Amino acid sequence: MSLDGKIDSTKDKISGKAKEVEGKVTGDKAREAQGKAEGVLGKVKEKLDDAKDAVKDTVDDVKEKLDKD
């Protein structure tokens, strides 16, 4: 996972958790839902970045094998 991707997904997860807690404390269901959604977005970004890295690694491995032949 790239550093920028990790920072971005972590930012979304932390911000989402803060909004979720704020919503619970204040009784604001909309804010709580917004926080949960933002937290999920952060997790999705993390998984997408991991998948991107895995595909890149696989492509690099295939290129390396083709170069040897």
C-alpha positions in Angstrom: 0.0 0.0 0.0 1.4 3.4 -0.9 2.0 5.9 1.9 -0.5 8.4 0.4 -3.1 5.7 0.1 -2.5 4.6 3.7 -2.7 8.1 5.0 -5.9 8.8 3.0 -7.7 5.6 4.2 -6.6 6.1 7.8 -7.8 9.8 7.7 -11.2 8.6 6.5 -11.4 5.9 9.2 -10.4 8.2 12.0 -12.6 11.1 10.8 -15.5 8.7 10.4 -15.1 7.3 13.9 -15.0 10.8 15.3 -18.2 11.7 13.5 -19.9 8.5 14.6 -19.0 9.1 18.2 -20.1 12.7 18.0 -23.4 11.6 16.6 -23.9 9.0 19.4 -23.1 11.6 22.1 -25.3 14.3 20.7 -28.1 11.9 19.6 -27.7 13.0 16.0 -28.5 9.8 14.0 -27.6 11.5 10.7 -24.1 12.5 11.9 -23.6 9.0 13.3 -24.6 7.4 10.0 -22.3 9.9 8.1 -19.4 8.8 10.4 -20.1 5.1 9.8 -20.2 5.7 6.1 -16.9 7.6 6.1 -15.3 4.8 8.2 -16.5 2.2 5.6 -15.1 4.4 2.8 -11.7 4.4 4.5 -11.8 0.6 4.8 -12.8 0.2 1.1 -10.0 2.5 0.0 -7.6 0.4 2.0 -8.8 -2.8 0.4 -8.7 -1.3 -3.0 -5.2 -0.1 -2.5 -4.1 -3.5 -1.3 -5.7 -5.1 -4.4 -4.0 -2.6 -6.7 -0.6 -3.5 -5.1 -1.3 -7.3 -5.5 -2.1 -6.8 -9.2 1.0 -4.7 -9.7 3.1 -7.4 -8.0 1.6 -10.1 -10.2 2.2 -8.1 -13.3 5.8 -7.5 -12.3 6.3 -11.2 -11.7 4.9 -12.1 -15.1 7.1 -9.5 -16.8 10.1 -10.9 -14.9 9.3 -14.4 -16.1 8.9 -13.3 -19.7 12.2 -11.4 -19.6 14.0 -14.6 -18.5 12.7 -16.6 -21.5 
